[in-house]
Amino acid sequence: MPIAGRLANVLFLVAKMKPTIAIIGCGTVGTAMGKLLARAGHRVTGVATKSLNTAGRAAKIIGAEQFSDRPWEMSQGAQVVFVTTPDDVIESTCEAIVKHRGFDKNAVVIHCSGALSSAILSSARRCEAAVATLHPLQSFASVDEAEKLVPGSFCAIEGDKTALPVVRRLVRDVGGILMEITPEGKTLYHAAAVVASNYLVTLMHLALALNRAAGISPDVSCRALLPLIKGTLSNIDAKGIPAALTGPIARGDVDTVAAHLKAIAERVPEFLMIYKALGLHTVHLAREKGTLKSDTAEKLVTLFQRQKPGRHV
Ligand SMILES: NC(=O)c1ccc[n+]([C@@H]2O[C@H](COP(=O)([O-])OP(=O)(O)OC[C@H]3O[C@@H](n4cnc5c(N)ncnc54)[C@H](OP(=O)(O)O)[C@@H]3O)[C@@H](O)[C@H]2O)c1
């Protein structure tokens, strides 16, 4: 075979080779990622957690070759090392491995935190390893759930140039959708996830409290509001933002908004501040949508910024 053909074959084989994996920290995410990667044909050479029992259980679920409570013993020899401990011990766990020269040269060290960047793994560079992050943009309550939800979820990645091709491949292998971000953008990216996921729960709690003050039980209220939320989500999906915005602010119905503020101030004053803050932001959105005239927008802004609620005239 001509040299060019043989070279193409070698490159093809290298591209097809699946890096070996070690998982340090085998809770929900570590175990699920290990299981998904093993299913995709990666060899999981070792797993480690704080307690040997958890490590043994995780090794069985993943089908890992060995387990330990000493991370550096499991990371040695692996081409990719996931540090999937709780966020506040990722850095110290990585440093402990480095202290034992536990990363191979050219290994790729990855953590899965949404809030922290790959910079917290920088000690691994002392072993000539490259560092990156891979954050599945989902909320997982259990390993089984994570195993089902990672495929099809967006996975945000950032890190060293040499690490990224490997990380992109891992995302593809677990069935994730790639999303490349910058290390500097990670904190705001995570804040966005908190707003979209956690604050949605907070908003629902706020709506239930307003309904409770109106005499509607939480059970009925929850069942009644869920179809409204689902309809709104499908509008956002179909039309985007700000086109999906409806309601009194988008319509410029100042009297209705003034009545809301008055009733909230009288019955559930603890929610007035959050209602006003969200209302102000919604006025800007309605202006962007083009359904709100500037003089009506000004009236609404005055209402939302007023210390004491009252009529707008
Ligand atoms: N859960 C989610 O919804 C989610 C979603 C996206 C990303 N993430 C990220 O994924 C990472 C892991 O989260 P998780 O929810 O999987 O956490 P988790 O279920 O609490 O699991 C953490 C694991 O780390 C082990 N561990 C703790 N300290 C350790 C140490 N010093 N050395 C070695 N192992 C140690 C624990 O071992 P023992 O069991 O032996 O104590 C446990 O198995 C975090 O960075 C998190 O931000 C989580």
The ligand as an SDF file (V2000), in Angstrom:
LIG
                    3D

 48 52  0  0  0  0  0  0  0  0999 V2000
  -26.1190   16.1130   40.3270 N   0  0  0  0  0  0  0  0  0  0  0  0
  -26.3460   16.9800   39.3560 C   0  0  0  0  0  0  0  0  0  0  0  0
  -27.5050   17.3000   39.0450 O   0  0  0  0  0  0  0  0  0  0  0  0
  -25.1770   17.5570   38.5770 C   0  0  0  0  0  0  0  0  0  0  0  0
  -25.4280   18.0500   37.2760 C   0  0  0  0  0  0  0  0  0  0  0  0
  -24.3690   18.5540   36.5150 C   0  0  0  0  0  0  0  0  0  0  0  0
  -23.0890   18.5730   37.0820 C   0  0  0  0  0  0  0  0  0  0  0  0
  -22.8740   18.1180   38.3520 N   0  0  0  0  0  0  0  0  0  0  0  0
  -21.4960   18.1770   38.8720 C   0  0  0  0  0  0  0  0  0  0  0  0
  -20.9670   16.8450   38.9310 O   0  0  0  0  0  0  0  0  0  0  0  0
  -20.0290   16.7480   40.0080 C   0  0  0  0  0  0  0  0  0  0  0  0
  -20.4270   15.6000   40.9280 C   0  0  0  0  0  0  0  0  0  0  0  0
  -21.7120   15.8620   41.4440 O   0  0  0  0  0  0  0  0  0  0  0  0
  -22.6620   14.6690   41.9760 P   0  0  0  0  0  0  0  0  0  0  0  0
  -24.0350   15.2130   42.0470 O   0  0  0  0  0  0  0  0  0  0  0  0
  -22.3880   13.4320   41.1870 O   0  0  0  0  0  0  0  0  0  0  0  0
  -22.0750   14.5080   43.4680 O   0  0  0  0  0  0  0  0  0  0  0  0
  -22.3570   13.3290   44.5130 P   0  0  0  0  0  0  0  0  0  0  0  0
  -23.4730   12.4760   44.0530 O   0  0  0  0  0  0  0  0  0  0  0  0
  -22.4310   13.9610   45.8470 O   0  0  0  0  0  0  0  0  0  0  0  0
  -21.0360   12.4410   44.4490 O   0  0  0  0  0  0  0  0  0  0  0  0
  -19.7990   12.8890   44.8610 C   0  0  0  0  0  0  0  0  0  0  0  0
  -18.8460   11.7010   44.9770 C   0  0  0  0  0  0  0  0  0  0  0  0
  -17.5640   12.2160   45.2920 O   0  0  0  0  0  0  0  0  0  0  0  0
  -16.9780   11.3870   46.2880 C   0  0  0  0  0  0  0  0  0  0  0  0
  -16.0270   12.1740   47.0720 N   0  0  0  0  0  0  0  0  0  0  0  0
  -16.2820   13.1390   47.9820 C   0  0  0  0  0  0  0  0  0  0  0  0
  -15.1160   13.6540   48.4650 N   0  0  0  0  0  0  0  0  0  0  0  0
  -14.1250   12.9530   47.8430 C   0  0  0  0  0  0  0  0  0  0  0  0
  -12.7110   12.9850   47.9120 C   0  0  0  0  0  0  0  0  0  0  0  0
  -12.0870   13.8600   48.6990 N   0  0  0  0  0  0  0  0  0  0  0  0
  -12.0150   12.0990   47.1460 N   0  0  0  0  0  0  0  0  0  0  0  0
  -12.6460   11.2230   46.3230 C   0  0  0  0  0  0  0  0  0  0  0  0
  -13.9910   11.1440   46.2170 N   0  0  0  0  0  0  0  0  0  0  0  0
  -14.7050   12.0010   46.9640 C   0  0  0  0  0  0  0  0  0  0  0  0
  -18.1220   10.8700   47.1110 C   0  0  0  0  0  0  0  0  0  0  0  0
  -17.6460    9.6760   47.6890 O   0  0  0  0  0  0  0  0  0  0  0  0
  -18.3770    8.8650   48.8830 P   0  0  0  0  0  0  0  0  0  0  0  0
  -19.6830    8.4150   48.2940 O   0  0  0  0  0  0  0  0  0  0  0  0
  -17.4420    7.7930   49.1590 O   0  0  0  0  0  0  0  0  0  0  0  0
  -18.5510    9.8850   49.9900 O   0  0  0  0  0  0  0  0  0  0  0  0
  -19.2200   10.6930   46.0670 C   0  0  0  0  0  0  0  0  0  0  0  0
  -19.1620    9.4030   45.5200 O   0  0  0  0  0  0  0  0  0  0  0  0
  -20.0230   18.1100   40.7080 C   0  0  0  0  0  0  0  0  0  0  0  0
  -18.9600   18.8770   40.1910 O   0  0  0  0  0  0  0  0  0  0  0  0
  -21.3570   18.7180   40.2940 C   0  0  0  0  0  0  0  0  0  0  0  0
  -21.3330   20.1450   40.2850 O   0  0  0  0  0  0  0  0  0  0  0  0
  -23.8790   17.5900   39.1080 C   0  0  0  0  0  0  0  0  0  0  0  0
  1  2  1  0
  2  3  2  0
  2  4  1  0
  4  5  1  0
  4 48  2  0
  5  6  2  0
  6  7  1  0
  7  8  2  0
  8  9  1  0
  8 48  1  0
  9 10  1  0
  9 46  1  0
 10 11  1  0
 11 12  1  0
 11 44  1  0
 12 13  1  0
 13 14  1  0
 14 15  2  0
 14 16  1  0
 14 17  1  0
 17 18  1  0
 18 19  2  0
 18 20  1  0
 18 21  1  0
 21 22  1  0
 22 23  1  0
 23 24  1  0
 23 42  1  0
 24 25  1  0
 25 26  1  0
 25 36  1  0
 26 27  1  0
 26 35  1  0
 27 28  2  0
 28 29  1  0
 29 30  1  0
 29 35  2  0
 30 31  1  0
 30 32  2  0
 32 33  1  0
 33 34  2  0
 34 35  1  0
 36 37  1  0
 36 42  1  0
 37 38  1  0
 38 39  2  0
 38 40  1  0
 38 41  1  0
 42 43  1  0
 44 45  1  0
 44 46  1  0
 46 47  1  0
M  CHG  2   8   1  16  -1
M  END
$$$$
